[in-house]
């Protein structure tokens, strides 16, 4: 039975997952590499909880319960007794394998590992451990507290019990859980990434403005957010990593990262989290970043 959940990484995704876990009533321990990163992530989660209470979405008692359930650490050893650990560190196979190899030696045999990877194969990450049967994927979507879907990935070595436990936890979090094959991008990103890159190519070719491309999809296709706004939300740097991984996996040009996106990443325009991407994020709201159009277009 899962009672204590660990969350590896307390960035945008990790802090959101930790908030979801604590809100669902699980004792939740978030881990980060430094106190500064940890406090920034936990601070964001706590602020969201307090905002929910201020708006009457949760009671004062529930707010107190959530905040009491949520803690943090910079010591991997403090995750030793967790029943399940969800990893949300940088989308880099070497980094994920390194942290999982360390955890594998620390955690109790009962502990289930679940990667939040969005594009890497779960089996490749699990290879760093001796618990492939207790290793699966749990792919959340940004923002984790609001987005309902979790893709649960059953790799070749994942046991039926582990798969069932991950599905059960996702549902206990109040999410809609689907099972997906262990292929790069799973279901959502296999479909979504070419769509997002198509929007960038339309901008590169001058088909329409940043704002109008987003309006085309929100008003024409009833999407809740436009593709360029969504890229900013996901993170330009993350999109570069995802596209490179998926292009290598499928060898299909539709996963080729546009030159414009690479240049944005090189300039540190990572989207909403950095304050600049396809939009500039100002105190009065998001406005199209005209400087994007000065970047080199397609090769």
C-alpha positions in Angstrom: 0.0 0.0 0.0 1.3 3.4 -1.0 1.5 5.9 1.9 4.6 7.9 1.3 5.6 9.4 -2.1 9.0 10.8 -3.0 9.4 13.3 -5.9 12.8 13.6 -7.5 13.3 17.1 -8.7 11.4 20.2 -7.6 11.3 22.3 -10.7 8.2 23.1 -12.7 7.0 19.5 -13.0 8.3 18.2 -9.8 6.8 20.8 -7.6 3.5 20.4 -9.3 3.5 16.6 -8.8 4.5 17.1 -5.2 1.5 19.4 -4.8 -0.8 16.9 -6.4 0.5 14.1 -4.1 0.2 16.1 -0.9 -3.3 17.3 -1.9 -4.4 13.7 -2.4 -3.4 13.0 1.2 -0.1 11.2 0.7 3.0 12.1 2.8 5.2 13.6 0.2 9.0 14.2 0.2 10.4 16.4 -2.6 14.2 16.2 -3.3 16.4 18.7 -5.0 20.1 19.1 -5.5 20.4 22.4 -3.5 18.5 24.2 -0.8 17.8 27.1 -3.1 16.2 25.0 -5.8 14.3 23.0 -3.2 12.8 26.1 -1.5 11.9 27.7 -4.8 10.0 24.6 -5.8 8.3 24.0 -2.5 7.5 27.7 -2.3 5.7 27.6 -5.6 3.7 24.6 -4.5 2.8 26.1 -1.1 1.8 29.4 -2.8 -0.6 27.5 -5.1 -2.2 25.7 -2.1 -2.6 29.0 -0.2 -4.1 30.7 -3.3 -6.6 27.8 -3.6 -7.6 28.4 0.1 -7.9 32.1 -0.4 -10.2 31.6 -3.4 -12.4 29.1 -1.4 -11.4 26.1 -3.5 -10.2 24.3 -0.4 -10.9 24.8 3.3 -8.4 26.2 5.7 -8.3 22.8 7.4 -7.5 21.1 4.0 -4.8 23.7 3.4 -3.2 22.9 6.7 -3.3 19.2 5.9 -1.7 19.6 2.5 1.1 21.8 3.8 1.8 19.4 6.7 2.0 16.5 4.2 4.6 18.3 2.1 8.3 18.4 3.0 11.6 18.5 1.2 15.2 17.3 1.4 18.5 17.5 -0.4 19.5 14.1 0.8 18.6 11.1 -1.3 18.9 9.0 1.8 15.7 10.6 3.2 13.7 8.9 0.4 14.9 5.4 1.5 11.5 4.4 3.0 9.2 5.9 0.3 6.7 3.4 -1.1 6.9 5.0 -4.6 9.3 7.7 -6.0 8.4 9.8 -9.1 11.4 11.2 -10.9 11.1 14.6 -12.6 14.7 15.6 -13.2 16.1 17.0 -16.5 15.2 15.0 -19.7 18.6 13.5 -20.0 19.1 9.7 -20.0 22.6 9.8 -18.3 21.3 12.1 -15.5 18.3 9.9 -14.9 20.3 6.7 -14.8 22.9 8.2 -12.4 20.3 9.3 -9.9 18.3 6.0 -10.1 21.5 4.0 -9.7 22.2 5.9 -6.4 18.5 5.4 -5.3 18.5 1.7 -6.1 21.2 1.2 -3.5 19.4 3.3 -0.9 15.8 2.4 -1.2 14.0 -0.5 0.4 13.2 -3.5 -2.0 9.5 -2.5 -1.8 10.0 0.9 -3.3 8.6 1.4 -6.8 10.4 3.8 -9.2 8.3 5.8 -11.6 9.9 8.1 -14.2 8.0 11.2 -15.4 10.0 11.1 -18.7 8.2 12.5 -21.6 10.3 11.1 -24.4 12.8 8.5 -23.2 12.1 4.8 -23.1 11.4 3.7 -19.6 13.3 0.4 -20.0 16.5 2.4 -20.9 16.3 4.3 -17.6 15.4 1.1 -15.6 18.5 -0.5 -16.9 20.5 1.5 -14.3 18.7 -0.4 -11.5 18.2 -4.0 -10.3 14.4 -3.5 -10.0 13.1 -3.5 -13.5 10.0 -5.3 -12.2 9.3 -2.3 -9.9 10.0 0.3 -12.5 7.4 2.1 -14.7 6.6 5.4 -16.3 4.1 8.0 -14.9 4.1 10.9 -17.3 2.2 13.9 -15.9 1.5 17.0 -18.0 2.2 20.7 -17.2 0.7 22.2 -15.1 0.4 18.9 -13.1 -2.1 20.2 -10.5 -4.6 21.1 -13.3 -4.0 18.7 -16.2 -6.0 15.6 -15.7 -4.1 13.0 -17.7 -1.3 10.7 -16.6 0.3 8.2 -19.0 1.3 5.0 -17.1 4.0 3.1 -19.0 4.5 -0.6 -18.6 8.0 -1.4 -19.9 9.0 -5.0 -20.8 10.3 -5.7 -17.3 7.5 -4.0 -15.4 5.4 -6.4 -13.3 1.7 -6.4 -13.4 1.6 -5.5 -9.8 3.8 -2.4 -10.3 1.7 -1.3 -13.3 -1.5 -1.7 -11.3 0.0 0.2 -8.3 1.0 3.1 -10.6 -2.5 3.2 -12.2 -4.1 3.2 -8.8 -1.9 6.0 -7.6 -2.7 8.2 -10.6 -6.4 7.6 -10.0 -5.9 8.4 -6.2 -4.4 11.6 -7.4 -7.7 12.4 -9.1 -6.2 11.9 -12.6 -7.4 10.1 -15.6 -4.9 7.3 -16.2 -4.2 5.6 -19.5 -1.8 2.7 -20.2 0.8 3.3 -22.9 3.5 1.3 -24.7 7.1 2.0 -23.8 7.9 3.9 -27.0 9.5 7.3 -27.3 6.9 10.0 -26.6 4.3 7.4 -25.6 0.8 8.5 -26.9 0.5 12.2 -26.4 3.9 13.5 -27.5 4.0 11.1 -30.4 1.0 13.0 -31.7 1.6 16.4 -30.1 5.2 17.1 -31.0 4.8 17.2 -34.8 1.8 19.5 -34.4 3.8 21.9 -32.2 6.7 21.9 -34.6 4.3 22.5 -37.5 3.2 25.7 -35.8 6.8 26.9 -35.6 7.4 26.1 -39.3 4.3 28.1 -40.2 5.8 31.0 -38.3 9.2 30.5 -40.0 7.5 30.6 -43.4 5.5 33.7 -42.5 2.1 32.2 -42.8 0.8 34.2 -39.9 1.9 36.1 -36.8 2.6 34.4 -33.4 -0.7 35.6 -32.1 -2.7 34.6 -35.1 -1.2 31.1 -35.3 -2.3 30.6 -31.7 -5.8 32.1 -32.3 -6.2 29.8 -35.3 -5.9 26.7 -33.1 -7.8 28.0 -30.1 -10.7 29.4 -32.1 -10.6 27.1 -35.2 -10.0 23.8 -33.4 -11.2 24.7 -29.9 -7.8 24.0 -28.3 -7.6 25.5 -24.8 -4.1 26.9 -25.6 -2.4 27.8 -28.8 0.7 25.8 -30.0 3.2 28.5 -29.5 1.9 29.4 -26.1 2.0 25.7 -25.3 5.7 25.4 -26.4 6.4 28.3 -24.0 4.6 26.5 -21.2 6.5 23.3 -21.8 9.8 25.1 -22.1 11.8 25.8 -25.3 14.8 23.9 -23.8 12.6 20.9 -23.0 11.2 20.9 -26.6 14.8 20.8 -28.0 15.6 17.8 -25.8 12.3 16.0 -26.6 12.7 16.5 -30.4 16.3 15.3 -30.5 15.3 12.2 -28.6 12.3 11.4 -30.8 14.1 12.2 -34.0 16.8 9.7 -33.0 14.2 7.1 -32.1 12.0 7.4 -35.2 14.3 8.9 -37.8 11.4 10.9 -39.1 11.8 14.5 -40.3 8.5 15.5 -38.7 10.4 15.4 -35.3 13.3 17.6 -36.6 13.7 20.6 -34.3 13.3 23.9 -36.2 16.3 26.1 -36.3 14.3 29.0 -34.8 13.6 26.9 -31.7 17.3 26.0 -31.3 18.3 29.6 -31.6 15.8 30.6 -28.9 17.2 27.9 -26.6 20.8 29.1 -27.3 19.7 32.7 -26.3 18.1 31.5 -23.0 14.6 32.2 -24.2 13.1 29.1 -22.5 9.5 30.3 -22.5 7.3 31.2 -19.5 9.8 30.0 -16.9 12.5 32.4 -18.2 10.1 35.3 -19.0 10.7 35.2 -22.7 9.9 32.7 -25.5 7.4 33.2 -28.3 5.9 35.7 -25.9 7.4 38.2 -23.5 5.9 37.6 -20.0 5.3 41.0 -18.4 3.5 42.0 -15.2 0.6 43.0 -17.4 0.4 39.8 -19.3 2.0 37.9 -22.2 2.8 39.9 -25.4 4.2 38.4 -28.7 8.0 38.6 -28.7 8.7 40.4 -32.0 12.5 39.6 -31.7 11.7 35.9 -32.5 11.0 36.9 -36.1 14.6 38.2 -36.5 16.0 34.8 -35.7 17.2 32.7 -38.6 14.5 30.6 -40.3 14.7 27.1 -41.7 17.9 25.8 -43.1 
